[in-house]
């Protein structure tokens, strides 16, 4: 018997010619460890991982389309509220608030936590809500500035992910990083994508704008 449940082919409506049965034939069953590692709460291992994570990738959906957003702060910026819930401050951005809007429409979310130098990651799938209570937001104050909202995520699934992808990417190997920036500056791309005038396309200007608007 397969260790991971595969829904019937009839429920899949994607544009691939492959079926779940064919994929399972190609890849085989999940290992016993991979199938059994999923939990629905934050145990002491998860709490320590989240405490040391300074970066996460946050996936949301409006029910039709998907968005993925990076979130980062000093390690420990995400708080484990209870065995099932997390609190995540929403720091200043560009005010598109795609992720927040998506949560209002379709609260299912997915998170991927990263710790610099650690190859393994922590994944959380669950349900989110956006909160604006002032006393709650003030708990995440940095440099005298509180976030406008805090996201609470209630976990459905929590599990570690092996470190093969970061190892393949040599993500935490400085000797493999580019010696110079290999892409245009942010404002060069904004100018070319939107045809809007920008104050400067210099990278130093971009870095200065980042410093001024971090919090």
C-alpha positions in Angstrom: 0.0 0.0 0.0 1.3 3.6 -0.7 2.5 5.5 2.3 1.0 8.7 1.0 -2.6 8.9 -0.1 -3.1 9.7 -3.8 -6.5 11.0 -4.8 -8.2 9.5 -7.8 -7.1 10.8 -11.2 -10.6 12.1 -11.9 -10.3 15.1 -9.5 -7.3 16.6 -11.3 -8.1 19.3 -13.9 -4.6 20.5 -14.7 -3.1 20.8 -18.2 -0.6 18.1 -17.8 -1.0 14.8 -19.6 0.4 13.0 -16.6 -1.9 11.5 -14.0 -1.3 11.1 -10.3 -1.0 7.4 -10.9 1.7 7.9 -13.5 3.6 10.3 -11.3 3.5 7.7 -8.5 4.7 5.1 -11.0 7.6 7.3 -12.0 8.7 8.3 -8.4 7.5 5.4 -6.3 6.1 5.7 -2.8 7.3 8.2 -0.3 9.7 6.9 2.3 8.4 5.9 5.7 10.1 8.9 7.3 8.7 11.3 4.7 5.2 10.0 5.2 5.3 9.9 9.0 7.0 13.3 9.7 3.9 15.5 9.3 2.5 16.9 12.6 -0.2 19.4 13.3 1.4 21.4 16.1 4.7 23.2 17.0 6.7 20.8 19.1 10.1 21.9 20.7 12.0 21.2 17.5 9.7 23.4 15.5 9.8 26.2 18.1 13.5 26.2 18.1 13.6 26.3 14.3 11.1 29.2 14.2 13.0 31.0 17.0 16.2 31.0 14.8 14.6 31.7 11.4 15.2 35.1 10.0 13.5 34.6 6.7 10.3 32.9 5.4 8.5 32.5 2.2 4.7 33.1 2.5 2.4 31.7 -0.1 -1.2 32.9 -0.4 -4.1 32.5 -2.9 -7.3 34.4 -3.8 -8.8 31.0 -4.8 -7.8 31.4 -8.4 -4.3 32.8 -8.6 -1.2 32.4 -6.3 1.2 34.9 -4.7 4.5 34.2 -2.9 6.0 36.9 -0.7 9.3 37.0 1.2 9.3 38.1 4.8 12.3 38.8 7.0 13.4 40.3 10.2 15.9 39.6 13.0 15.8 35.9 14.1 12.7 35.1 16.2 10.5 37.7 14.5 7.7 35.0 14.1 6.2 34.2 17.5 4.7 30.8 18.4 1.5 31.9 20.1 0.2 28.4 21.0 0.9 24.9 20.0 -1.1 25.5 16.8 -0.8 29.2 16.1 1.9 31.6 14.9 2.0 35.4 14.8 3.8 37.2 12.0 4.2 41.0 11.8 3.5 42.6 8.4 6.3 45.1 7.8 6.1 48.1 5.4 6.3 47.2 1.8 5.0 48.7 -1.4 1.3 48.7 -0.2 0.2 46.3 -2.9 -0.8 44.0 0.1 -1.5 41.2 -2.3 -1.0 38.6 0.4 -3.3 40.3 2.9 -6.0 40.7 0.3 -5.7 37.0 -0.6 -6.0 36.0 3.0 -9.3 37.9 3.3 -10.6 36.0 0.2 -9.0 32.6 0.7 -7.3 32.1 4.1 -5.4 28.9 3.3 -1.6 29.6 3.3 1.8 27.9 3.2 5.0 29.0 4.8 8.6 28.0 4.3 11.1 29.0 7.1 14.8 29.3 6.5 17.8 29.7 8.9 21.0 31.0 7.3 23.6 28.2 7.2 21.0 25.5 7.8 20.2 23.4 4.8 16.9 22.0 6.1 13.7 24.1 6.1 10.5 24.0 8.0 7.1 24.0 6.2 3.8 25.0 7.6 0.4 24.7 5.9 -2.6 26.3 7.6 -5.3 29.0 7.8 -4.5 32.7 8.2 -6.3 35.7 9.5 -5.3 39.4 9.5 -5.4 41.2 12.9 -5.1 45.0 13.6 -5.4 45.1 17.4 -3.0 47.9 18.5 -1.7 46.1 21.6 -0.9 43.0 19.5 0.9 45.0 16.8 2.9 46.9 19.4 4.4 43.6 20.6 6.3 43.6 17.3 7.6 47.1 17.5 11.1 47.8 16.1 12.8 51.2 16.1 9.7 52.6 17.7 7.5 51.5 14.8 4.8 48.9 15.0 3.4 47.0 12.0 -0.1 48.0 10.9 -1.3 44.4 11.0 -0.2 41.0 12.4 -1.0 37.7 10.6 -2.1 34.7 12.7 -1.6 31.3 11.1 -3.3 28.2 12.6 -1.4 25.2 11.5 -2.9 22.2 9.8 0.4 20.6 8.8 4.0 21.1 10.1 7.0 19.3 8.8 10.7 19.6 8.1 12.0 19.5 4.5 15.3 18.0 3.6 18.2 20.2 2.7 18.9 18.8 -0.9 17.6 21.9 -2.7 19.7 24.5 -0.8 22.7 22.2 -1.1 22.2 21.9 -4.8 21.9 25.7 -5.1 24.9 26.1 -2.7 22.7 28.7 -1.1 24.8 29.1 2.0 28.2 28.8 0.3 29.6 32.4 0.0 32.4 31.1 -2.3 29.7 30.3 -4.9 28.0 33.7 -4.8 28.4 36.1 -7.8 31.4 38.4 -7.4 29.2 41.3 -8.7 25.5 41.9 -8.9 24.3 40.0 -12.0 21.0 41.8 -12.6 19.8 45.4 -13.0 18.9 47.6 -10.0 15.3 47.6 -8.8 14.6 51.0 -10.2 16.1 50.1 -13.6 13.6 47.3 -13.7 10.7 49.4 -12.5 11.5 52.0 -15.1 11.7 49.5 -17.9 8.7 47.5 -16.8 6.4 50.4 -16.2 7.9 53.3 -18.3 7.6 55.5 -15.2 10.1 58.1 -14.4 12.3 57.2 -11.4 14.5 59.5 -9.3 17.6 57.3 -9.8 18.5 53.9 -11.1 21.7 53.8 -9.0 22.0 50.8 -6.6 23.2 53.2 -3.9 19.9 55.1 -4.2 18.0 51.8 -3.9 19.9 50.7 -0.8 19.3 54.2 0.8 15.5 53.9 0.1 15.5 50.4 1.7 17.2 51.8 4.8 14.7 54.6 5.1 11.6 52.5 4.8 12.6 49.2 6.6 10.2 49.9 9.5 
